[in-house]
Amino acid sequence: MSPRTGRPLLGEEPKNKQIALRVTETTRKKFDECSEITGKSKTNLLEEMVDELHDRLTKKK
């Protein structure tokens, strides 16, 4: 049996979906700076922000 090919899973779900965003240069620089300061990837930062916003919005119901 041949070994699996491709990127290894980091977490419970495969990251096989893409999101493209149009932002201002200022927003992009802030996002890059946040990534550098925290040492986290932009993907992980975005996932954290979405999770926090979702939790905040759904807990108010």
C-alpha positions as CSV (number, residue, x, y, z in Angstrom):
1,M,0.0,0.0,0.0
2,S,1.5,3.4,-1.0
3,P,1.7,6.2,1.6
4,R,-0.8,9.0,1.5
5,T,0.2,12.0,-0.5
6,G,-0.6,15.6,-0.1
7,R,-0.5,17.9,2.9
8,P,-1.0,16.4,6.3
9,L,-4.1,17.3,8.3
10,L,-3.6,19.8,11.0
11,G,-6.7,19.5,13.1
12,E,-9.9,17.6,12.7
13,E,-11.0,18.8,9.3
14,P,-9.2,19.2,6.0
15,K,-8.5,22.7,4.9
16,N,-9.7,22.3,1.3
17,K,-11.8,25.5,0.8
18,Q,-10.6,28.9,-0.2
19,I,-11.9,32.4,0.6
20,A,-10.8,35.4,-1.5
21,L,-11.3,38.9,0.0
22,R,-10.8,42.4,-1.4
23,V,-9.5,44.7,1.3
24,T,-7.8,48.1,1.6
25,E,-4.0,48.3,1.8
26,T,-4.4,49.5,5.4
27,T,-6.4,46.4,6.4
28,R,-3.9,44.1,4.7
29,K,-1.0,45.7,6.5
30,K,-2.8,45.4,9.9
31,F,-3.6,41.7,9.2
32,D,0.0,41.0,8.2
33,E,1.2,42.8,11.4
34,C,-1.2,40.8,13.6
35,S,0.2,37.6,12.0
36,E,3.8,38.7,12.7
37,I,3.1,39.8,16.3
38,T,1.2,36.6,17.3
39,G,3.4,34.2,15.2
40,K,0.3,32.6,13.9
41,S,-0.6,32.0,10.3
42,K,-3.1,34.2,8.6
43,T,-5.4,31.2,8.2
44,N,-5.3,30.5,11.9
45,L,-5.9,34.1,12.7
46,L,-8.9,34.3,10.4
47,E,-10.4,31.1,11.9
48,E,-10.0,32.5,15.4
49,M,-11.6,35.8,14.5
50,V,-14.6,34.0,12.8
51,D,-15.0,31.6,15.8
52,E,-15.0,34.5,18.3
53,L,-17.5,36.5,16.3
54,H,-19.7,33.5,15.7
55,D,-19.7,32.7,19.5
56,R,-20.4,36.3,20.4
57,L,-23.3,36.6,17.9
58,T,-24.9,33.2,18.7
59,K,-24.7,33.5,22.5
60,K,-26.8,36.7,22.5
61,K,-29.9,34.8,21.3
